[in-house]
Amino acid sequence: MKLLLLCLGLILVCAQQKENSDVALRNFDIPKISGEWYSILLASNAKEKIGENGSMRVFVNIIRVLDNSSLYAEYQTKVNGECTEFSLVFDETEEDGVYSVNYDGYNVFRISEFGSSDVIFLQQVNLNEDRPFQLLELYAREPDVSPELKKEFVKTAQKEGIFKKNVIDLTKTDRCFQLRGNGVGQASS
């Protein structure tokens, strides 16, 4: 059964729907990923995972490419209303741009460029014991992106079977910037 779920996850992550989109999804040049990023939008067919106190409601800070081609990422999240930090290492799979990590289950995800190299799109499948779910994330080099780019993300999420009501704009929430130490302003929640 786990093998079947893993295959399903890989199929979902590897299948990219490029047609009828104004924003081209292209393979991201992974060596260029190192640096500071901001979480902009989240979408999931399991909204409870990205809602307040959801395990997947995390805010990216830094991503680095390691010597073994794995990715190291630092995140912030809120636990009982308090911002906390944690880090993860994502292992490269045999397919370019596809990584895996154990976090609230086994996750397989693809990193794509979303319009420009300053915005990336993560298409992720989580295979936990409760039920598999899909998660889409939009990261940018700046704290926000244009409304047009946000609309394209919502369209892409809908093409992936995620309802518009299951898309969360993180730019309107407290993203724990105080832990980043860069003085960027933020909305509070």
Secondary structure, DSSP 8 states (H G I E B T S, - for coil): -HHHHHHHHHHHHH----TT-SS-EEE--GGGG-EE-EEEEEEESSGGGTSTT-TT--EEEEEEE-TTS-EEEEEEEEETTEEEEEEEEEEE-SSTTEEEEESSSEEEEEEEEESSTTEEEEEEEEE-SS--EEEEEEEESSS---HHHHHHHHHHHHHTT--GGGEEEGGGS---GGGTTS-------
